[in-house]
Amino acid sequence: MAKFIIFIARFLNLYLYFILGACLLSWIPNINPQYPLFNLIFKFAGAGILPPVLGFDLGPALLMVILALAWSGLEKLYAKFYAPKQQDIVVLSKEEFIEKMKELSSQNEPEKERQDDDN
């Protein structure tokens, strides 16, 4: 489930950049929005969701706010339930590793002796 939440959060983030790119593309004066490719890009970017206000299409802005809230919620959900359960990666030098292994083996020796005494 954690990987699915990460996937959806990254997809939403990518979609936010797509909408931003479509908004920047709409400022180029020689682009015909009726051309099928540009029409598809603008429709997926949320153009036309709301009626224009003073000549501005606020549909992509509304969609970006909704997606940003969903992305933030997914990030918080992941941090609350899944992030603490992941193991930390520890990088040790050779000497530190040998010392750590000696400590672990010295801790396990009394347990082995007790088990041998019980048998």
N, C-alpha and C positions, 0 to 999 in steps of 0.2 A: 504494500500500500504506500510505503514511503517513496519508492521510486516512481509510482504513478503520480503522487502529489508533486514531486520534483519535475516530472515531465510536463504536467499541466501548467505549472508555474512558469517553466521555461517557454512553453508554447504561447502563453498569454503575453509574456515579455516580448517574444518575437513578433506577435501580432500588434503589440503597441508600436514597435518600430515600423512595421508595415503601414500602419495608419499614419504615422508621422511622415513617412516617405511619400505616401499618397497625397497628404496635405501639401507637402513641398512641391510635388509634381503638379498640383493644381494651380500653382502660381506661375508656371511657365506659360507665356501668352500664346504660343503657337500650337498648343495641344488641343485637339478636338475631343471633347469628352464623349462625343457620340461614336467615336471609333470603338469597335468591339473590345479591344484589349484594355483601353483606358476606361471604358464604361464598366468593365468587369472589376478593374482595380478600384475605381471610385465606389462601386456598389459594395464591395467587400470592406472598404474603409468606412462605411457608414454614411456616405453621402446620400441625402434624401430621406433620412430617418425622420428628421424634423423639417418643418417648412422654413425657408430662409427668413432670417430676421435682419432687416436693414441691408439686405443683399449678402449676408454672410450665412453659410451653411454651418450650423452648430452641431450637426449630427456626429461628425467624427470626434469633436471635443467631448460630447456626452458619452460616446462609446469609450473613449480613452479614460475618462474618469471611472466608469463602471469597471473596465478591465483592470485599472490600477487598484481599485478597491478589492476586487476578486484576487488579484495577484498578492496583495498585501495580506489578505486573509489566509491564503494558502501558505504563505511563508510563515505566518504566526502559528498556524495549525501544525506545520512540520516541526517548527522549533519547540512547540509545547509537547508533542507526543512522540516524535521520532528522533529528533536530534540527540537527546541525552542517551539514547539506547545504542548509538553507534560507538564502536570501539575507537579509541584514540590510537594513532600511529606514533610510535616512539622510535626515534632514531638514536642509536647508541654507537659509540666507538667500540672497537674491538676490546679494549681494556674494560670499559664499562660493562659490556656484555658478559665477559668472563667473571667479573666481580658479582654481577647480578645472578649468574648461574650458580656461583659458589654459595651465595646467600640462600637461594632457593633450595639447593641440595642440603645445606646445613639445617634448614627448617624441616625438610622432609625426613631426615635421618632419625630423629626421635620417634616420629610416627611409625617408621618401618620397624624400629626396635620394639615398640609396644605391640605391633602386630605380630612379630616373631615370638614375643613372650606369651601372647595369648594362644598361639597355636602350639 
